[in-house]
Each structure stands twice: as C-alpha cells, then as structure tokens.
Amino acid sequence: MTDKKARVRFAAHFPAPQLSAAFTDGAYHAGATEPWVQRVVESLLLANGGDTVIELGTYKGHTSAVLCLALERLGGGTFIGAELREDWAQEARALLKVLTLPSVQWQIVVGKSVDVVNAQSNDSIDFAWIDSDHNIPYLKQELTALQPKLRNEAIVTGHDVTGTWALAPAFIEAGGIALNFPWIHAGGGLGILQAPYAVL
C-alpha cells in the first residue's frame, strides 16, 4: 500500500454505521464506490443544495445511502435510483430501509438508466450520480438524456473515470473534469459536470 492510499483509508467517512460495517466486511472492495469518493460526492450535493437526486447504477446501495442521508441533511427531497439487476436493486432497497430518512422519498427502479432518466420531468433534477454501464458511448447517452432533465447549475458526477473503464474523455468532452483518487478495485476517480454542459 502506498503512503497516499494509507492516508486516504484513514480519511474514509461513513455517514451511517451500516456503511462502516460494509467497508469492514469487504463489500466496498467488491465494486462499490470508494468511501473517499463518496465523501466528495456528498460534499458536492450538500454545497450545491437541491431536493431531487438521481443515481444511475445503484449497485448494492452504498452510494445511494450516502446521497439519501445528504438529502435528509438538506431538509429532505426525492431520490430516484436506477439499477439494471433486480438482485442488486433489492440489496439497495434493504439498505435504505434501515436508515433514518423521514424526509426523503426514495425509490429504486429496475430498468435501463437512460429509460429511467427519460421518464423524469424536464428541469427537475438537482444532482446526478452515474455508475452504471461503464462504457463511453452509453455514458454519452446518459449525459445527453440528463441534459433537459437538469435544473440550471445542477451537478452531474460519475465514477470510474480512471482505471479499467477510463470514462474521463466523456466528462472532459462535455466540458467537465476528471479527478483520480486511490482505487480499491479495477477503477475509480470522479467525473464532474455542471449544467448546462456541452451536447455530446
């Protein structure tokens, strides 16, 4: 382990004990977003505000939990998660059910992320997190579908811009940035855009 990785591991932040337990049990190492990346995503949502969040690719709900807890801190709102696999969607739902979220209305929808985005109203989303299909052409479809759904100055974030999937070019082409952070699996990092961004 490099010194940088050791320092980041000690900086891991878990807004709920269930997430700390998941990290200890190795659930994050199986493919969930690193807790230090989640902390940046959480901070961006808290800094920018808003009450409607969409997540494309919930996996087992670790980042869903962070986003919902951040929404609760902001005073409540709506969380929509899209997941292609029913088994992972069920795990995400089970995790959210045990959290204290009295002011957050949440749902995990099973289906293609682009279809879930297209079902949303225009000018309705304040924050998006993308961690779904992991290929640039599909990511561009997601970013294009999101554009009319985003409120002005909404933030779009995405995982796996570095490493195996190397999704950074899609964020950069749209006028955003891509940051590298230590990984705990095959890729990581964080892409960031703010609406309006370039049409892909």
Secondary structure, DSSP 8 states (H G I E B T S, - for coil): --HHHHHHHHT---SSHHHHHHHHTTTGGGT---HHHHHHHHHHHHHH--SEEEEE--TTSHHHHHHHHHHHHTT-EEEEEEES-HHHHHHHHHHHHTS--TTEEEEEEES-HHHHHHTS-TT-EEEEEE-SS-SHHHHHHHHHHHGGGEEEEEEEEEEEEEESS--HHHHHHTT-EEE----SSSEEEEEEEESS----
